[in-house]
Amino acid sequence: MATLLTAESISLAFGERSVLSGISLNVQEGERVALLGRNGAGKTSLLRVLTGELIPDEGEIWRSEGLRVAVLAQHHAYAEGVRVRDLVAAAHPYRELETELLTLEAHLGDPETLSAWTALHARLDDLQAYAWPSRMARILGVLDLTRFLGREAASLSGGERTRLALALALAREPDLLLLDEPTNHLDIRMREWLEGWLRDFGGGVILTSHDRDFLDAVAGRSLWLEAGEAREYAGGYSRAQAQRELERRTQTRAARLGQQEAARLEGSAERLYVWGRRSRPLKNRAQRLPLAEAPLPERQLRMRLLAGSARAPLVAWGEHLNKTYAEHPANHPILREAAFKLRQGDRVALMGANGTGKSTLLGLLAGILHADPPRLGQPEPVLRVAGGVSVAYLDQLWHGLNPGEGLRAQFERRFGGRAKALLGGAGFTAADWPKLPEVLSGGERARAGLALVSSLRADLLLLDEPTNHLDVEALQALEVAVQAYGGAVVIVTHDRRFAREVANRLWVIEDAALREVTGWASSGWKGSEYLDPARSLTGDPPPPPPLPTPRQRLVAVENQLLEARASLNATGALTGREEARLRAQTHTLQHHLYDLYAEAFAAPNYDVQVREPPLTVRGQKLGEWGPEEDEPLRRGGMFWAAHDETCPHLAWDGECLRWSVSATDVPAWYGAALLGASLRILFERWNVGRVRLGEGGPLLTRRAYFERLGLVSGGKQPRPEPVPT
């Protein structure tokens, strides 16, 4: 294999801080080298030195002649007015060669030109240059960029710009790829595709990533950077980490045994000296004893997530949740009939491709989004959080921080004197305290957001991609914190290792359907069995009773107000203190009653609601309803479809049931459902004796209605005709 790049004894310092010290690296064709180490260890600095962006203080870098290099940096800026299509065209790696080939074709009569044309044509054929457009289209499609070809690159979001930069780097098909965090903003499908692409890539690759599964799948060897120095290991992250831990334990044990041996020799020399015997040889031996240095203890980032005081076994539940955005067609919702149950202690990893509705589901749970109202004939959406359960939500962009407010200021406003300790525990020094969230990196914002929720004592945590920018140290600290958390947590993540470590339930959203997966492993969940996220388990509490309507609450408050006024007007002396208490209670009840009146009569009013598939039908009493059945003209009612009050409705004047429009304008299915529900309400709920179906139409008695249903004996009754106007 040909050597592509060699770096010898590279040293780099920023001020008095040494970042790289004597680093050497060699990359050959087909090799994939991972740069590992904590944040600040110098991984990005080494990549910038290899690209020539930084000049090292010492050392040399050799590149093979004509080496073509493509670089993916962490930050991407594009000029105004440049469209994505233009950037893709500029990334064509064979455009100059194809132009040269066309130029030569004009002079094929010259033997030398023909020979050059033949050689160049064979070269392009070996490179499969003719298939580059299809390969580029495949890259754009997998990275979900095809729809942005006509957009200005500067108008894309941060994640979209990152994916575009990755696509352009891969499209150049270089000899050497330098990738700094290529998995940022990639969903699982994209990461798995990129793994396969890099494994099949014939050139060299040097990369950094915080996705441990990705590194294990791609890297053939690793270079671990620590304290400016580098140590090489075989394999990806897991093999390198295991070997490094073994070395550290061996070095620690050797240092401990060496210290014990030195102490033993010195003790023996002291005893010989006390006994008056020769002790110098032992002292000299102790001084010459080679002592291994124990490795310095590594700084541990600690996180903790405190659960609230709620002890509800069922924390949250939902059903019939639908959500459609304006940019989506009505028949392609982002969520369709989603249903779930969250229990105390659930640790849910919510996974799926970008744009499938993961953040939308978290927004519904957090209360910042609302489910679509039900369409005609559909059941009402239900989304409940148990009483006393507090919810904390970390969004994907700001992670719960307030833009425009410094870190220390917003932490002190929320937590007072504990602010410094919380920020320090998340790795922020005094120099970071005045910083605004806008100037923090993605990883710093994620760490600050996790420090924020660590002291909120929430019962339900909703974390939207907290792992996207976290380094491995922070990821492992978060894993420990989530495993020890006593409440329920839902985490949107694309990090497969993190999901396997912390989650006891895995939810995925596919084709707008929320599903729970069982038997998920490192190879993914394809082919696994699906469970119902809303299934009931042994020990689940019964659902709580429905909340009383404002009209139902009116009665109780009115009765309390009447009792309070009766006590004030009662004969008999009241002490001044008792009278003042009753007047204050009356005043409070009166204002509470006003609020209930406003709430009750601002909303649609109805007395009863029944389900007559596909409709939900509501009925409201009109006029005066007394116990006498011989006064039908004093009573009346109205019946309409619950989910669209503009549709035709039925009115009952105490005797005749008629449509609000011409009967010929009413669809047959709609008329049958609304008529059936109206008769159910009249005969079964309101105990009406007889109803005339339309002006001059047939008369249907309550007994005949029940006979037709087979609930009482009697002759068969004819099926009611459509109600005339």
C-alpha positions, 0 to 999 in steps of 0.5 A: 500500500502506498503511503499518503501522509507522514507526520514526524515529531509534530509539536504545537503550543498556544501561548504557554500551553503545549497542545501537541508534543512530538506527535508522529502519524503515518497513513496509507491507502485504505487505512482508517485512523481514529483520533481519540481523547477528551475535549481539548486533547488536541484532536482538532488541532492535529487535523488542522496541522495535517491540512496545513491550516496551522503551522506546527512549531516543530516537526515535518509533514510529508504528503505524496505527490498530487495528493488530493485531500478533502476536509470536513470541519466542525463549523461551516459558513457559506457565502450569500447567494451561493446555491447548493446546486452550485456547490455540488457542481463545483465539487465535481472531481473530474470536471477538469479531466472531462474538459481536457478530454473534450479538447483533445477530441477536436484533434484526434487526427494527430497521433500524439493527441490520439494517444493522450486522448486514449490514456485519459479516456482509460483513466476516466473509465478506471475512475468511473467518472461517468457514474459520478452524477449518480453517486452524487445523487445517492449521497444527496438523497441519503443525507436528505439534501436533494430538496435543498438543491435550489436553496441558498446554502447560507439559508440552511440550518446548522444541521443541514449545513453540516450534512452539506459539508459532509456531502461535498467532502465525500463527493470530491472522492479524494485520496485522503479524507479528514473528518472532524465529527462527521456524525453530528446531525446524522440520524441512525440511517445516515450513520449506518450508510456512512459506515458502509461508505467509509469501509468501501472507500479506497483512500485513507481516512483520519476522523474524530467522532463521539459515536463509539459504535461508529468508531468501532465499525469504521476505524482500523487503528486509533491514536489516543491523545492525552497531555500533548502526547499520542499512543497508538492502539489497534481497532476502534474506540472499544478496543483502544479504551480496553487496552488503555485501561489495562495499561493504566491498571498495570502501571498503577499496580507497578507503581504501588508494588515499587513503592512497597518494595522501596519502603520494605528495603528502607525499613530493613535498612533502618532496623539493621542500623538500629541493631548496629549492623551494616545498612548502607547496601540496603539503602543504596539498593533502595535508592537505585530501585526503578520506580514506575510513576502511577498515571495521573487520575483522570478528571471525572465529570459528574452529573446527577438527575434528581427526581421529584416528589410525585409517586404516581405509578403512571406518569403520563399517557396519550392516545389518538394523537395526530399532528400535521404541519402546514408543509405536509399534506393532510393525508401525510401527518407527521404523527398518526394515532400515536398512543403510549403509557409512561410509568415511573422508572421508564427510560425511553430512547426515542429513535428514528430518522430525521423528520419523522416526528421525534421532536414533535412527540416531545413537544406534545408531552412538554405542552408547547405543541398541541395535537390536531383536533379530531376530524369528522368521526374521529375520537378526541385526542387524549394527553394527560400528565398525572397530578403532581408530576413536574416536567422538564424539557431540554430542546434541541437548540438551546437545551433549556437556556435563555438566549441573551442571558449569561450563564451565571446570571440565569443560573443564579436567578434560578438556583441562587448561591448554588449556581457556581457549584452547578456550573463548576460541576458541568466543567465551566470555569469562571471565564465561562460564566458571563458567556451567552448561550449564543457563543457556546458550542453545541457541546457546551450548551448541552452540558449547561442544559444538563446542569440546569435540569440536574437541580429541577427535581422533575418527575418527567424528563424530556431530552431532545438530542442531548448526546449530539455534541457531547464528548465521550466523557460527558456521554458516560457521565450522562449514562450514569445519571440517567441509570440512577434517575428515579423518575421517567425520562424520554430521550431523543438520540441517534447514539446507539451505544448510549441508547443500549446503555440507558434505555429499558424501552425503545420507541421508534417512529416509522411511517408516522406510527409510534411503535415500541421495539423489543429485541433491539441489538447493535445491528438495529431493530429491523426485523424485531417484534413490535409492541404497543407503547400504550399496552397495559401491564399488571399493576397499572392503576385505572385511568382517573375519572374524567374531570367535571365540566364547567357546567357541572362545577357550577352547581356545587359553587352555586349551592355553596354560595346559597348556603353562605348567604343563608347563614348571613341572613339567618336569625340569631346573632353572629359575632363580628368575626363570624360575619366577616368570615362569611362575607369574605367567603361569599365574596370569594365564591361570587368571583369564582362563580363569575369565572365558571360562568365565563368558562362554561358559556364561552365553550360549546354547550351540550347536555349529553354526548353519544358515539354513533360511528362514525360520528360523535353527536351532542345534544342540548336541551332547549326551552323548559324541561319539567317532570310533566310529560303532557307538556311537550311544546314547552320542551325542545332540543338540538343535535349536531356533530361534535367535531364540525358544528357547521354541518347540518343538524337536527332540531326538535321542537317538542314534537317534530324532529327536522333537518336544518337544511333540505334533506336532499342536501344531507349525505345518506351516511351522515343523516343515518348516523345523526338521526340514530344518535338523536333518537338514542338521546331522545328515547334513552337519555331524555325519556321522551315518549314520542317523536314525529320524524319531519313535518307530517311524517311518521310518528315513532313512540318510545315503546316502538323504538325499544321494540325495534331494538329488540329490548322489549317484546312486540311487533316489528316496526318499520325502519324510519324514513329520512327526516323531511324538512 
